[in-house]
Amino acid sequence: MTPATAVNTAIVVLYLVAMLGFGFWGRSRTTDQSDYLVAGRRLGPFVYTGTMAAVVLGGASTVGGVGLGYKMGLSGMWLVVAIGVGVLLLSLAFSGTISRLRIYTVSDMLSLRYGSGATRFSGVVMFLYTIALAVTSTGAYGTVLHVLLGWDRWLCVLAGGAVVLVYSVVGGMWSITLADQAQFFIKTIGIFFLMLPLVLARAGGFDGIRERLGDSYFQLIGTAEHGADGQTILTWFLVYTLGLLIGQDIWQRVFTARSSRVATFGGAAAGIYCILYGAAGAVIGMGAHAVLGDGIKARDDVYAEVANTILPVGVGGFVLAAGIAAMMSTASGALIAAATVGRNDVLPLLTGRRNLTESDDAGRSAAPRTAPDSPAGEAHDEISGNRAWVLAVGAVVLGISALMAADANGKDLVIACLTVAYDLLVGGLLVAIVGGFVWKRGTGAGAAAAMIGGMAATLAAMGVYSSTLGSLLDGILANEPIYWGLGVSAVLYVVVSLTSAPTPEAIRQEWRRRLTR
């Protein structure tokens, strides 16, 4: 190990130790289930903005965003911009409403809005999506730690993932929120104040990049031969922008806001930050291509190569810590989201027990499960139960991620699983969820039909395109399946809602009561 690598490694190790410290700090602020799952619903605007930006800007946005800039030029920024637009749209259109509902999961919203048990299986879809997201984010540690430490990738995944698991289990959402604030700060400094100016300077500015790479790298919309073409950009917006509107990992951060105003304006600030972040990452990637040439084959390796070969000693270590911070913020958010959905939605569906916020038959909010005469003991039991779920889900995620990292084809399999999860989430659940907010005539029967039909159409289209393209992976990654899923879901939602009985008045009254309090 060279002296430069040793310094960078020491900085990253120090960062990992600090993240463990945030876990135990968060534990001191966790006294009940609300603290553990949604940080007591009391985050102010600055903290809320940081934690929202941190959770959506993961490894795909940071390490992947720089890699897209390297491969595609400026048009590679649109993936991260699509994420930022999703945060903006969610915040300005729906976050205030979501915050007022005082729920824990997306499935809770569907039950409150439609009063139908038929929508409960949405929790299973959300659980699988959050597991896939957690596996992808956890597996990304291997890229950076492998470059630094030289260990096998599966061992690097376990090392990084263990840190996230410890601080997530110990303090829940409070630990994750405090860690996210540190990660937000590190990412901001690393991307905007270190990587961007230093890489641009080495590349000779924009004129130097243009001279070495040509005008094609500055096109906002690329072509099929170079860059991200119009159809690819459209698909990014459909998958990532719309996926952000309904993801449990994102909603769970909305639940942490202390008011609907904080959720709206703090989230909008995070969305604008994400758009700027995407543009900065693409420019960094372009500059790296101008300096390093065409020698980097895997786009996810670009970020680490920039840190180790372009940036000064110490600065590179800080930037590598920023990359790991991006991965950890997404992984921890997905982990606690998966555990929350598993305990609150999937377990009740399998056992028939009532979940945390389920409405009763009269449309009134169910009584809380914590008895008023023994709050301390019950609160401790609830926290212990949630910790057990986070630990169990985290162990599964770590195991899958390590196996995928050890398999030569593991990365393709993870990408395929995440794509299926995203497409099913958007193609199956988006219409029913957004329709519940904007269309009063939407019914539980319509929502259930939209979910089932949308998911079936998405999977069927993947099968058709797999046969046409000659590869299962190509069919899964094709742009068209999500179009079919959304179209079928929308038609079924409208038709079945109009031909079925309206939502009972008691359910509608409870929905209105939640929104106006």
VOGU-3710 file (C-alpha; in Angstrom, 3 decimals, decimal comma):
1> mtpatavnta> 0,000/0,000/0,000  1,437/3,366/-1,059  1,610/6,283/1,405  -1,122/8,090/-0,521  -3,409/5,064/-0,384  -2,659/4,642/3,308  -3,717/8,231/4,040  -6,931/7,878/2,015  -7,702/4,565/3,718  -7,205/6,088/7,159
11> ivvlylvaml> -9,668/8,869/6,351  -12,294/6,363/5,177  -11,802/4,184/8,277  -12,171/7,259/10,502  -15,410/8,077/8,713  -16,762/4,561/9,285  -15,951/4,772/12,997  -17,728/8,142/13,184  -20,855/6,580/11,664  -20,920/4,056/14,493
21> gfgfwgrsrt> -20,742/6,962/16,918  -23,829/8,523/15,333  -25,637/5,243/15,931  -25,159/5,416/19,681  -25,914/9,146/19,736  -29,218/8,408/18,006  -30,006/5,720/20,555  -29,985/8,325/23,328  -32,788/10,185/21,512  -34,956/7,114/20,922
31> tdqsdylvag> -37,613/6,569/23,566  -40,552/5,068/21,673  -41,639/3,535/18,394  -42,267/6,902/16,737  -38,679/7,930/17,515  -37,311/4,663/16,158  -39,281/4,583/12,900  -39,858/8,254/12,017  -37,529/10,277/14,321  -40,492/11,344/16,456
41> rrlgpfvytg> -41,983/13,259/13,486  -40,130/16,380/14,596  -37,410/17,237/12,077  -37,039/20,911/11,210  -36,375/22,319/7,720  -32,561/22,191/7,678  -32,248/18,658/9,047  -35,179/17,451/6,936  -33,663/18,860/3,726  -30,346/17,168/4,454
51> tmaavvlgga> -31,803/13,777/5,262  -34,129/13,822/2,229  -31,272/14,730/-0,121  -29,048/12,101/1,487  -31,485/9,219/1,097  -32,228/9,823/-2,602  -28,633/10,567/-3,645  -27,069/7,171/-3,212  -24,310/5,313/-4,977  -26,198/5,329/-8,288
61> stvggvglgy> -26,423/9,127/-8,151  -22,881/9,770/-6,911  -20,552/7,032/-8,144  -22,931/6,138/-10,971  -23,586/9,780/-11,897  -19,876/10,473/-12,365  -19,600/7,279/-14,407  -22,499/8,340/-16,648  -20,775/11,675/-17,262  -17,600/9,798/-18,220
71> kmglsgmwlv> -19,436/7,530/-20,672  -22,228/9,788/-21,971  -21,167/13,352/-21,352  -23,611/16,005/-20,155  -26,661/13,946/-21,180  -25,703/11,472/-18,443  -26,925/13,973/-15,851  -30,582/13,271/-16,623  -30,785/10,177/-14,432  -29,966/12,183/-11,300
81> vaigvgvlll> -32,009/15,145/-12,550  -34,981/12,778/-12,857  -34,504/11,887/-9,200  -34,405/15,571/-8,268  -37,572/16,285/-10,243  -39,230/13,376/-8,436  -38,330/14,886/-5,051  -39,632/18,291/-6,198  -42,907/16,846/-7,467  -43,439/14,737/-4,362
91> slafsgtisr> -42,697/17,677/-2,070  -44,815/20,306/-3,816  -47,779/18,090/-4,703  -48,054/15,379/-2,045  -45,664/15,697/0,911  -47,952/18,002/2,913  -50,820/15,553/2,561  -48,655/12,550/3,386  -47,308/14,264/6,509  -50,804/15,010/7,825
101> lriytvsdml> -51,887/11,373/7,558  -49,642/10,383/10,508  -48,996/6,880/9,194  -45,963/4,585/8,931  -46,181/2,967/5,479  -47,512/3,460/1,960  -49,857/0,530/2,499  -51,352/2,357/5,487  -52,300/5,186/3,142  -54,043/2,805/0,753
111> slrygsgatr> -56,032/1,233/3,588  -57,067/4,628/4,966  -58,062/5,948/1,544  -59,887/2,928/0,181  -60,809/0,988/3,322  -60,197/-2,197/1,392  -58,182/-5,237/2,410  -57,633/-5,890/-1,287  -54,881/-3,267/-1,344  -52,936/-4,838/1,535
121> fsgvvmflyt> -50,808/-6,999/-0,780  -49,137/-3,749/-1,883  -46,993/-4,188/1,228  -45,451/-7,335/-0,257  -44,494/-5,471/-3,440  -43,032/-2,614/-1,387  -41,133/-5,060/0,819  -39,500/-6,733/-2,180  -38,662/-3,336/-3,690  -36,987/-2,059/-0,524
131> ialavtstga> -35,032/-5,306/-0,125  -33,779/-5,025/-3,719  -32,835/-1,380/-3,146  -30,994/-2,238/0,075  -29,071/-5,060/-1,635  -28,021/-2,816/-4,514  -26,892/-0,007/-2,199  -25,040/-2,389/0,113  -23,282/-4,096/-2,762  -21,966/-0,748/-3,974
141> ygtvlhvllg> -19,553/-0,523/-1,012  -17,431/-3,160/-2,677  -16,398/-0,796/-5,478  -14,775/1,836/-3,241  -13,457/-0,374/-0,438  -12,009/-2,879/-2,919  -9,950/-0,104/-4,541  -8,714/1,122/-1,162  -8,120/-2,081/0,758  -7,537/-4,638/-1,970
151> wdrwlcvlag> -9,839/-7,101/-0,203  -12,242/-9,396/-2,017  -15,411/-7,531/-2,973  -17,663/-9,746/-0,848  -15,557/-8,978/2,219  -15,699/-5,245/1,458  -19,483/-5,491/1,192  -19,707/-7,172/4,588  -17,407/-4,605/6,208  -19,319/-1,569/4,947
161> gavvlvysvv> -22,708/-3,177/5,400  -21,957/-4,146/8,986  -21,381/-0,487/9,899  -24,750/0,524/8,427  -26,477/-2,383/10,129  -25,062/-1,514/13,556  -26,037/2,162/13,571  -29,442/1,419/12,019  -30,275/-1,260/14,585  -29,048/0,715/17,579
171> ggmwsitlad> -30,880/3,991/17,072  -33,307/3,499/14,204  -34,372/6,594/12,292  -32,738/8,992/14,741  -29,338/7,371/14,184  -29,935/7,292/10,442  -30,992/10,955/10,439  -27,915/12,090/12,364  -25,666/9,998/10,122  -27,435/11,396/7,058
181> qaqffiktig> -26,666/14,949/8,166  -22,979/14,121/8,336  -23,207/12,302/5,000  -25,007/15,258/3,403  -22,251/17,586/4,550  -19,491/15,256/3,347  -21,140/14,730/-0,058  -21,685/18,458/-0,541  -18,052/19,297/0,216  -16,733/16,324/-1,743
191> ifflmlplvl> -18,713/16,905/-4,939  -19,180/20,675/-5,198  -16,100/22,073/-3,452  -13,429/19,444/-4,113  -14,092/17,150/-7,073  -15,796/19,641/-9,383  -13,238/22,487/-9,266  -10,161/20,261/-9,038  -11,152/17,953/-11,905  -12,179/20,919/-14,061
201> araggfdgir> -8,823/22,573/-13,377  -6,907/19,421/-14,385  -8,981/19,092/-17,554  -8,336/22,697/-18,615  -11,869/23,874/-17,931  -14,777/23,417/-20,325  -12,646/24,517/-23,263  -10,123/21,810/-22,465  -12,851/19,161/-22,230  -14,353/20,284/-25,525
211> erlgdsyfql> -10,972/20,228/-27,229  -10,237/16,659/-26,066  -13,691/15,074/-26,261  -15,579/17,101/-28,865  -18,942/18,841/-28,928  -20,914/15,596/-28,619  -20,101/15,414/-24,909  -21,917/18,701/-24,335  -25,223/17,631/-25,910  -28,115/17,639/-23,443
221> igtaehgadg> -29,841/14,891/-25,425  -27,518/12,315/-26,907  -27,938/9,835/-29,715  -28,129/6,056/-29,910  -24,405/6,071/-30,759  -23,315/8,380/-27,943  -24,934/9,636/-24,783  -28,443/9,245/-23,422  -31,007/9,473/-26,217  -34,543/10,783/-25,823
231> qtiltwflvy> -36,141/7,403/-25,107  -33,569/6,564/-22,440  -34,118/9,927/-20,750  -37,901/9,462/-20,877  -37,567/6,044/-19,255  -35,367/7,484/-16,504  -38,051/10,034/-15,718  -40,820/7,433/-15,757  -38,954/4,998/-13,523  -37,097/7,277/-11,125
241> tlglligqdi> -39,313/10,375/-10,994  -42,505/8,383/-10,622  -40,837/5,763/-8,406  -39,838/8,481/-5,943  -43,486/9,490/-5,582  -44,417/6,197/-3,983  -41,278/4,569/-2,514  -41,493/3,601/1,162  -37,895/4,700/1,735  -38,837/8,230/0,589
251> wqrvftarss> -42,217/8,378/2,329  -40,631/7,322/5,600  -38,471/10,450/5,439  -41,566/12,554/4,759  -43,072/11,111/7,949  -40,152/12,572/9,928  -41,071/16,212/9,149  -42,500/18,129/12,099  -45,121/19,820/9,908  -46,583/19,685/6,424
261> rvatfggaaa> -44,853/23,008/5,668  -41,444/21,535/6,489  -42,219/18,506/4,315  -43,217/20,722/1,388  -40,535/23,394/1,371  -37,695/21,375/2,894  -38,318/18,662/0,322  -38,431/21,199/-2,524  -35,014/22,501/-1,437  -33,704/18,918/-1,476
271> giycilygaa> -35,072/18,448/-4,998  -33,273/21,525/-6,296  -30,081/20,350/-4,596  -30,411/16,956/-6,347  -30,712/18,590/-9,774  -27,541/20,616/-9,197  -25,841/17,465/-7,871  -26,663/15,600/-11,076  -25,207/18,328/-13,267  -22,042/18,485/-11,130
281> gavigmgaha> -21,540/14,709/-11,298  -21,836/14,671/-15,082  -19,302/17,489/-15,465  -16,888/15,688/-13,108  -17,209/12,562/-15,234  -16,561/14,528/-18,430  -13,482/16,123/-16,899  -12,247/12,722/-15,730  -12,590/11,368/-19,274  -10,591/14,291/-20,616
291> vlgdgikard> -7,799/13,692/-18,075  -7,747/9,894/-17,845  -8,674/8,993/-21,421  -10,652/5,945/-22,559  -8,924/3,381/-20,351  -11,645/2,933/-17,713  -14,013/0,192/-18,873  -16,407/-0,063/-15,912  -18,168/3,248/-15,336  -18,544/2,585/-11,603
301> dvyaevanti> -14,731/2,597/-11,302  -14,428/6,185/-12,558  -15,222/7,795/-9,203  -12,528/5,868/-7,337  -10,001/6,464/-10,120  -10,603/10,208/-9,888  -10,044/10,117/-6,120  -6,835/8,081/-6,383  -5,183/9,523/-9,483  -6,424/13,099/-10,027
311> lpvgvggfvl> -7,055/14,482/-6,556  -4,338/15,303/-3,990  -3,607/12,925/-1,118  -6,112/13,408/1,672  -8,604/15,118/-0,611  -9,003/11,798/-2,403  -9,713/10,089/0,904  -12,380/12,658/1,746  -13,970/12,180/-1,670  -13,957/8,390/-1,265
321> aagiaammst> -15,650/8,871/2,105  -18,246/11,010/0,294  -18,920/8,148/-2,103  -19,351/5,691/0,742  -21,573/8,227/2,514  -23,856/8,314/-0,520  -24,167/4,531/-0,527  -24,743/4,334/3,220  -27,504/6,930/3,264  -29,517/5,037/0,664
331> asgaliaaat> -28,767/1,625/2,168  -29,803/2,649/5,688  -32,991/4,259/4,400  -33,909/1,174/2,402  -33,075/-1,083/5,341  -35,339/0,605/7,880  -38,040/0,962/5,208  -37,939/-2,780/4,489  -38,107/-3,616/8,199  -41,013/-1,204/8,758
341> vgrndvlpll> -43,005/-2,624/5,850  -42,197/-6,181/6,867  -43,414/-5,690/10,438  -46,280/-3,315/9,730  -47,694/-4,714/6,471  -46,347/-8,135/5,530  -46,546/-9,794/8,960  -50,183/-8,691/9,572  -51,097/-9,897/6,082  -49,687/-13,342/6,864
351> tgrrnltesd> -50,995/-13,601/10,437  -54,240/-11,625/10,224  -53,190/-9,297/13,044  -53,903/-5,584/13,000  -51,002/-3,365/12,024  -49,857/-0,138/13,688  -52,323/2,306/12,128  -54,991/0,213/10,476  -58,523/1,660/10,346  -61,349/-0,284/11,942
361> dagrsaaprt> -64,572/-1,264/10,167  -66,245/2,017/11,021  -63,482/4,003/9,390  -62,100/5,316/12,681  -58,443/5,099/13,522  -57,602/1,989/15,489  -56,546/2,408/19,100  -52,797/2,527/19,588  -51,293/-0,719/20,698  -49,376/0,920/23,543
371> apdspageah> -51,463/0,843/26,721  -51,634/4,212/28,505  -51,088/2,674/31,925  -47,751/1,072/31,025  -46,109/3,332/28,466  -42,504/2,677/29,390  -42,659/-1,107/29,191  -44,758/-1,155/26,042  -42,544/1,432/24,371  -39,469/-0,651/25,176
381> deisgnrawv> -41,118/-3,757/23,718  -42,025/-1,902/20,523  -38,482/-0,599/20,073  -37,056/-4,066/20,745  -39,418/-5,577/18,204  -38,430/-3,038/15,561  -34,738/-3,553/16,314  -35,187/-7,284/15,817  -36,788/-6,670/12,426  -34,036/-4,294/11,290
391> lavgavvlgi> -31,404/-6,802/12,421  -33,089/-9,723/10,670  -33,714/-7,845/7,430  -30,179/-6,427/7,539  -28,665/-9,880/7,941  -30,591/-11,103/4,890  -29,518/-8,068/2,865  -25,861/-8,517/3,874  -25,952/-12,202/2,963  -27,492/-11,609/-0,471
401> salmaadang> -25,151/-8,681/-1,196  -22,046/-10,692/-0,284  -23,146/-13,619/-2,446  -23,803/-11,316/-5,392  -20,398/-9,656/-4,943  -18,665/-13,051/-4,944  -20,475/-14,153/-8,125  -19,028/-12,997/-11,437  -22,567/-12,511/-12,774  -23,904/-11,158/-9,502
411> kdlviacltv> -23,948/-7,532/-10,567  -26,135/-8,256/-13,598  -28,505/-10,243/-11,394  -28,785/-7,405/-8,853  -29,460/-4,862/-11,596  -32,117/-7,138/-13,069  -33,821/-7,649/-9,700  -33,809/-3,920/-8,935  -35,212/-3,114/-12,382  -38,032/-5,620/-11,917
421> aydllvggll> -38,762/-4,172/-8,469  -38,824/-0,581/-9,762  -40,991/-1,461/-12,761  -43,482/-3,400/-10,645  -43,577/-0,592/-8,088  -44,317/2,082/-10,682  -46,347/-0,019/-13,111  -48,419/-1,619/-10,363  -48,787/0,839/-7,484  -48,340/4,354/-8,854
431> vaivggfvwk> -51,815/4,817/-10,338  -53,645/3,522/-7,252  -51,591/5,695/-4,880  -51,625/8,943/-6,852  -55,230/8,328/-7,877  -56,160/8,089/-4,212  -54,854/11,619/-3,675  -56,317/13,306/-6,752  -59,553/11,454/-7,681  -62,373/11,190/-5,154
441> rgtgagaaaa> -64,269/8,568/-7,196  -61,409/6,058/-7,045  -62,414/2,879/-5,188  -60,716/-0,017/-3,470  -61,823/-2,359/-6,246  -60,354/-0,018/-8,838  -57,109/0,277/-6,887  -56,754/-3,489/-6,529  -57,486/-4,034/-10,234  -54,945/-1,355/-11,179
451> miggmaatla> -52,260/-2,987/-9,031  -52,809/-6,523/-10,258  -53,310/-5,556/-13,889  -50,368/-3,140/-13,965  -47,948/-5,654/-12,482  -49,201/-8,437/-14,750  -48,840/-6,242/-17,835  -45,312/-5,205/-16,813  -44,180/-8,799/-16,316  -45,867/-9,943/-19,533
461> amgvysstlg> -44,163/-7,173/-21,502  -40,801/-8,169/-20,023  -41,444/-11,712/-21,221  -42,399/-10,585/-24,715  -39,371/-8,319/-25,089  -37,078/-11,008/-23,684  -38,249/-13,331/-26,439  -37,943/-10,619/-29,086  -34,487/-9,440/-28,012  -33,198/-12,955/-27,368
471> slldgilane> -32,132/-12,360/-23,763  -33,976/-12,338/-20,452  -31,798/-9,523/-19,117  -32,376/-7,403/-22,234  -36,120/-7,892/-21,873  -36,036/-6,867/-18,214  -33,944/-3,784/-18,980  -36,059/-2,750/-21,982  -37,809/0,621/-21,821  -41,237/-0,563/-22,975
481> piywglgvsa> -42,530/-2,818/-20,121  -43,080/0,142/-17,798  -45,158/1,883/-20,483  -47,458/-1,116/-20,775  -47,782/-1,487/-17,020  -48,730/2,149/-16,469  -51,192/2,160/-19,352  -53,046/-0,979/-18,272  -53,061/0,132/-14,636  -54,583/3,543/-15,489
491> vlyvvvslts> -57,325/2,069/-17,675  -58,319/-0,538/-15,079  -58,323/2,007/-12,249  -60,738/4,324/-14,057  -63,026/1,642/-15,503  -63,334/-0,500/-12,365  -63,740/2,523/-10,083  -66,579/3,895/-12,207  -68,347/0,530/-12,362  -67,959/-0,390/-8,658
501> aptpeairqe> -69,660/0,966/-5,556  -68,206/4,244/-4,225  -65,973/4,175/-1,170  -68,151/4,006/2,009  -68,845/7,408/3,552  -67,332/6,420/6,903  -63,997/5,712/5,207  -64,146/8,983/3,293  -64,908/10,932/6,466  -61,896/9,466/8,261
511> wrrrltr> -59,712/10,296/5,261  -60,934/13,898/5,268  -60,484/14,167/9,031  -56,850/13,139/8,760  -56,179/15,642/6,003  -57,766/18,617/7,760  -56,458/18,256/11,308
//
